[in-house]
Structures are given as C-alpha cells and as structure tokens.
Amino acid sequence: MDTIASKSTRRNWLVCLLAPLALIMTGCNVNVIDLTPSTMKANPSNVYTITAQIKVKNSAVVKETLRPQVVIDGQVHPMSLSPGSETLYEYDFRMPGGRTEAAYYLLVHYQRKTENATTTKEQVTELSRFSIENRYSVELETNRAPVGTRVAILGRGFTGDDKIMVGGSPAATRFDSSTSLSFYVPSLPEGRGYDVKVLGVSGEINAGTLRIDSSRITVLPSSLTVSQGRSGALAFRIPDEAPPGGLQIRVTTDIPKSVVMDRVSIEAGQRSTSINIQGGLPGQGSLFIEIPGYSEVVVPITVN
C-alpha cells in the first residue's frame, strides 16, 4: 500500500516537472529577435523602421504561413520581408506630429503541423519602446586642418547658444543653421588629435576628432641686423586669416640684453603684422618665433 502511494507521488512530481518544460519546447517553434534600436535619429520624413529577425526553429512549422505583424498605438500592421533577406522583416512607422517616442510589440502568426492536423499558433514579444533624438552631431566636415581653418559640423537640433570645444579649449563658433555649425581651429599644438564637442543647454554632443596639422608662419627678413639704439622691422604672415580672438605670437631670444621688443599678435581676420626690434647691447644670437599650431621659425639677429 505504501509502495503504491509512493509510486503515485513520484508520478505526480514527474508530471509537474515536465509540464513547464513542454510549454517551453512548444514556445520555441519560432525565434523572434527585435532588432529595432531604442533610439533613432530624427529625419525630415518622420518615418522610422521597426525591424525583426524571425527564424523557424521547428520543422513542424509551415514557413510559408509566417505572418509577422507589429502592434503600435493599438493598430496592427503587417511587416514585409526585407529585400535580399529570408529572415528580416520591416515596417515603416510614421511618427505622429508632436511625438518623440512610441511603444509597440511584435506578433507572429503561423501554422504548425501536428500528427492529425494543422493548427494555427501565435507568438507575442514583450512591449518595447523607441525614442527620437532631435539633437545630434553627424560628422565633422574634415578630420584634420591647420590652425585658423573654418570647419563645419553637420547634425540636427543646433541653436545659436551652442559652443564648440576643441580638446577642452573654446573655439570661435558660428551658428549657420539648425543642421550646421562651424568653428575656427584654435591655436593648439600641432601634430595630434583633439576631441571636438558641442556644448549647449540640452547637453554635450561628441562631434568627432580633429587632427591639427602644422602650418608655417613666414617671417621677413630671414635675418636681421640692427645698430645699438636703432630699430628694425620684422614682419609676420600666415597662410589663412587669423581666427576670431586673433593669434598671439611669442617672440623670444637668447640674447635678451641685446634685444628690446613689444608683444605682438595678428588680429582676427588678418594674415599679417609686424614688430619693431630695437638694438640694445652689442651681441649676436637668434629670435625664436612661436605660435601654437605653427612650425617654429628661427631668425638670426646681430646687434652692432
């Protein structure tokens, strides 16, 4: 009697254990993978694609009967097979005006052969959401340029309050339109890449990396001779116009007691400037002309 009761208990336990497994196995007839990104960039058409990969995993499923659908805003829409694919299905959803997000789920109907007949089945995914990003940067117009060059950033959602940073340094920024900003490459050391970011009231956007290439400043004359108490002019010229804020030129010498000179800069929008070099104590040495982003120029100088 105890043996019969024990066998009955084990039988009931086995049924309870296998029942969930049977449910899992019957739910594996079709594999549905939602490939829709959770965030999409806004576009002028206001149309956004919901994509799913649907694979038949059970030979009993009649593949030709697959009917993938997307349910969004309470309406059921058929999904179409993506051109050139046997498993990717798509639906183009037109976002209603004034909205920036949508919730949806996928529904797949299909037929499955059984021992005696064919039955209709369906598989439903969990509720998913995607949102529209109205402010973003697409790309830099170029990924390298010398100091002073004007570079454009293409994107969407730009405003007149946006500011551009290059390697953490502010760059003179120009608002062209809601889809375009431009900036002048600031005077930074050449030969390396700098992160470019757009800062605004809506947050920070990474625009890419810009490499600052070296440029050369022309200095005339190439050597200078002045008399004690007298002065001579030194002229500077750069290939492109100086960016907003101008360019500071650093002039140093290895004979400081022989040379007297003022600070010098190239004003915004200008390409050249000059400075007077006054002779002090007699001596012979060099002038070192430096602008970040430009190759250093050395000018021999003699003070008689």
C-alpha positions in Angstrom: 0.0 0.0 0.0 2.8 2.4 0.9 4.6 1.3 -2.3 1.6 2.2 -4.5 1.3 5.6 -2.7 5.0 6.3 -3.2 4.8 5.5 -7.0 1.8 7.8 -7.3 3.6 10.6 -5.6 6.6 10.2 -7.8 4.4 10.1 -10.9 2.7 13.4 -9.9 6.0 15.0 -9.2 7.4 14.0 -12.6 4.3 15.4 -14.4 4.8 18.7 -12.5 8.4 18.8 -13.5 7.9 18.1 -17.2 4.8 20.3 -17.8 6.8 23.6 -17.8 9.4 22.0 -20.0 6.7 21.1 -22.5 5.5 24.6 -22.5 9.0 25.9 -23.2 9.5 23.5 -26.0 6.2 24.4 -27.7 7.2 28.1 -27.4 10.4 27.5 -29.4 8.8 26.9 -32.7 9.7 30.4 -34.0 12.6 32.6 -32.8 11.7 36.3 -32.9 14.5 38.9 -32.3 13.6 42.5 -32.2 16.4 44.5 -33.9 14.9 47.9 -33.6 17.2 50.4 -31.9 15.9 52.1 -28.7 16.9 55.5 -30.1 16.7 56.7 -33.7 17.9 60.0 -35.2 15.2 62.3 -36.3 14.7 62.6 -40.1 12.7 65.0 -42.3 10.3 62.2 -43.4 9.4 61.4 -39.8 9.4 57.7 -40.8 11.1 55.1 -38.6 11.7 51.4 -39.4 10.9 48.6 -36.9 13.0 45.6 -37.7 12.8 42.0 -36.6 14.6 38.8 -37.4 12.3 35.8 -37.5 13.7 32.2 -37.7 11.8 28.9 -37.8 13.2 26.5 -35.3 10.8 23.6 -35.6 10.4 21.6 -38.8 6.7 21.2 -38.0 6.2 24.9 -38.6 4.9 25.8 -42.1 7.4 28.5 -43.1 5.1 29.9 -45.8 2.4 30.7 -43.3 4.5 33.1 -41.2 2.6 36.4 -40.8 4.8 38.9 -38.7 2.9 42.0 -37.5 3.7 45.0 -35.3 1.1 46.3 -32.9 1.6 50.0 -32.3 -0.9 52.6 -30.9 -3.5 49.8 -30.8 -3.3 49.2 -34.5 -2.0 46.0 -36.2 0.4 46.5 -39.2 1.8 43.7 -41.4 5.6 43.5 -41.6 7.3 43.0 -45.0 10.3 40.8 -45.8 13.3 42.9 -46.3 14.7 42.8 -49.8 17.5 40.3 -50.2 16.8 38.6 -46.9 14.9 35.5 -45.8 14.6 36.2 -42.1 14.5 40.0 -41.7 11.1 41.8 -41.6 10.4 45.5 -41.5 7.6 48.0 -41.0 8.0 51.8 -41.6 6.1 53.7 -38.9 5.2 57.4 -39.5 5.5 59.1 -36.1 2.5 61.4 -35.4 3.4 65.1 -35.2 4.5 66.3 -31.8 5.6 62.9 -30.6 9.1 61.7 -30.0 8.6 58.1 -28.8 6.4 55.1 -29.4 5.6 51.7 -27.8 5.0 48.5 -29.7 5.1 44.7 -29.6 5.6 42.1 -32.3 3.0 39.4 -33.1 3.8 36.4 -35.3 1.0 34.1 -36.6 2.0 30.7 -38.2 0.7 27.2 -38.8 2.2 24.1 -37.2 1.7 20.6 -38.3 0.5 18.0 -35.8 0.1 14.3 -36.0 -3.5 14.6 -37.3 -4.0 18.2 -38.5 -2.5 21.7 -38.8 -3.1 24.2 -36.0 -2.7 28.0 -36.0 -0.3 29.4 -33.5 1.0 32.8 -32.5 4.0 34.2 -30.7 4.0 37.6 -28.9 7.0 39.6 -27.8 7.3 41.9 -24.8 6.4 45.6 -25.1 9.3 47.7 -26.4 9.8 51.4 -26.9 11.9 53.6 -29.1 12.5 57.4 -29.0 13.5 60.0 -31.5 16.7 62.0 -31.0 16.2 65.5 -32.3 19.7 66.8 -31.4 22.8 65.1 -32.6 26.0 65.5 -34.5 26.5 63.6 -37.7 30.1 64.3 -38.7 32.9 66.9 -39.0 33.4 68.4 -42.4 37.0 67.2 -42.2 39.1 65.3 -39.7 42.3 67.4 -40.0 43.1 71.0 -40.6 45.7 73.7 -39.6 45.1 76.5 -37.1 42.7 79.2 -38.2 40.8 77.0 -40.7 37.0 77.2 -40.6 35.5 73.7 -40.1 31.8 72.8 -40.3 29.8 70.3 -38.1 26.7 68.7 -39.6 23.9 67.5 -37.4 20.5 68.4 -36.2 18.9 70.5 -33.4 21.7 73.1 -33.2 20.9 76.5 -31.7 22.6 79.9 -31.5 23.6 79.2 -27.9 25.8 76.2 -28.8 29.5 76.5 -28.3 32.3 74.2 -29.7 35.2 72.9 -27.6 38.3 71.5 -29.2 40.5 69.5 -26.9 38.8 71.3 -23.9 39.7 74.7 -25.4 36.9 77.0 -26.6 36.8 77.6 -30.3 35.2 80.6 -32.0 31.8 79.2 -33.0 29.4 80.3 -35.8 25.7 79.2 -35.9 24.9 78.6 -39.6 21.5 76.7 -39.2 19.8 74.1 -37.1 21.7 71.5 -39.1 25.1 73.1 -39.3 27.6 74.8 -37.0 31.1 75.9 -37.9 34.2 76.8 -35.9 37.7 78.1 -36.4 40.5 75.7 -35.4 42.0 77.3 -32.2 45.7 77.8 -31.7 46.8 74.5 -30.2 49.9 72.4 -30.6 50.0 70.7 -33.9 50.6 67.0 -34.8 47.9 65.5 -32.6 44.2 64.8 -32.5 41.6 66.7 -30.3 38.1 65.7 -29.3 35.5 68.1 -30.7 32.4 68.7 -28.6 29.3 70.8 -29.0 28.1 72.3 -25.7 24.5 73.6 -25.3 21.6 74.0 -23.0 20.5 70.5 -24.0 23.8 68.9 -23.0 27.0 67.8 -24.7 27.5 66.1 -28.1 30.6 64.4 -29.3 31.3 65.6 -32.9 34.4 63.5 -33.6 38.2 64.0 -33.5 40.2 66.7 -35.4 43.9 66.5 -36.0 45.6 69.8 -36.1 48.3 69.9 -38.8 51.3 72.1 -38.7 51.3 75.3 -40.7 54.2 77.7 -41.3 54.5 81.3 -40.5 56.5 83.4 -42.9 59.0 85.9 -41.2 60.7 88.6 -43.2 63.6 89.3 -43.3 65.0 85.9 -42.7 67.9 87.5 -40.7 68.1 90.9 -39.0 71.0 93.3 -38.3 70.4 96.5 -36.2 72.6 99.1 -34.6 72.6 99.8 -30.9 69.8 102.2 -30.1 68.3 101.8 -33.5 65.4 99.5 -34.6 64.5 97.3 -37.5 61.1 95.9 -38.6 60.2 92.2 -38.5 57.1 91.1 -40.5 54.9 88.0 -39.9 52.5 86.4 -42.3 50.2 83.3 -42.0 48.5 81.3 -44.8 44.9 81.8 -43.6 43.1 84.6 -41.8 43.6 84.6 -38.0 40.5 83.2 -36.2 38.2 85.3 -34.0 40.3 86.5 -31.0 43.4 86.7 -33.1 46.7 84.9 -32.7 49.3 85.7 -30.1 52.9 85.5 -31.4 55.6 84.6 -28.9 59.0 86.0 -29.7 61.9 85.1 -27.5 65.7 85.5 -27.8 68.9 84.0 -26.5 70.5 87.5 -26.1 67.9 89.3 -24.0 70.2 92.2 -23.2 70.7 92.9 -26.9 67.1 93.0 -28.0 64.2 95.2 -26.9 60.7 94.4 -28.3 57.0 94.6 -27.6 54.3 91.9 -27.6 52.9 91.1 -31.0 49.7 89.5 -32.3 47.8 89.0 -35.6 44.3 90.4 -35.3 41.2 88.4 -36.1 40.6 88.3 -39.9 44.1 89.5 -40.7 47.0 87.5 -42.2 50.0 89.7 -41.3 51.5 92.0 -38.8 54.9 93.5 -37.9 57.0 94.5 -34.9 59.9 96.8 -34.3 63.1 95.2 -32.9 65.3 97.7 -31.0 69.0 97.1 -30.6 70.4 97.0 -27.0 73.9 95.9 -26.0 76.0 94.6 -28.9 75.6 90.8 -29.4 74.8 88.0 -31.8 72.1 85.4 -31.4 68.6 84.4 -32.6 64.9 85.3 -32.4 62.5 82.4 -31.8 59.0 82.9 -33.3 56.3 80.5 -31.9 52.5 80.2 -32.4 50.8 77.0 -31.2 49.8 75.1 -34.4 52.6 76.6 -36.5 56.2 75.4 -37.0 58.7 77.4 -35.1 60.8 79.9 -37.0 64.3 81.0 -36.0 65.7 84.3 -37.2 69.4 85.1 -36.7 70.0 88.6 -35.3 73.0 90.8 -34.9 73.2 93.9 -32.8 76.2 96.1 -33.7 
